[in-house]
Amino acid sequence: MLNYHDDLDKAFHALSDGTRRALLDRLSQGSASVSELAKPFDSSLAAIVQHIQVLEGSGLITTEKVGRTRTCRISSEAVARVEQWLTERRQLWDSRFDRLGALLEAAPEQPESDSVKTRKGRPVQ
């Protein structure tokens, strides 16, 4: 169980940076070399490599070196774990909001004059 949370922590840390999210967006279209990934950015190649290392350390991507070319690809399993965690949270909150909505609909309406009590023209707290 601890490993599951550690993996999620690393994934959310990796996703917290806009450059890394952009790299993942690009990789969602298919695998790419490090130099291909670096092209659209003003950052140095070394900075992009650091971002890739964070993504790889989080498990969101995998890399493979063939000759002098390092190719990156998304890890669908890691992305699915993040998606599952988010889905579970969304379902939890949807359920809570549904119950709150039902509770509010079932509550008897009170006249506005009864809801604010006053003393000598001022609201009582």
Steps between C-alpha positions, in 0.01 A plus 500: 500500500783739583653442157168591335499838675871556432439437129209745503708762682772471236246514219328811634837665562592429139164635381540819702730652239366646177799393292463140614126509424583634152750217452231249598255667260751453220565138601126431497531525120769232493855430603770759430871548545632740763617741230155494334338572836740790565444679165193711590648625829730795563665298777837336459523134410643436848190655661270284287703193596445587867125524440509164324687349794229622737229355275689171476558492876128545554426210269290714265739436211755241406813557296708272285843571360588358162841612382522871569126560498287490814133444420223586747149362521210535740440224754130432466499306829629798699257739332218254574595496871479881517175498306354234732591703809341813353189308393456358850523851649255640245251223576536564872432872462215443253338270755544756779358782289205281399424428868534870584266591216244245616527629857449860388203406283339309789554780753189704573520854372497769764366846440776753462376710790542200737853426385645834620411601851545859598532691821425872481537493121840322500567134415566272798808283469 
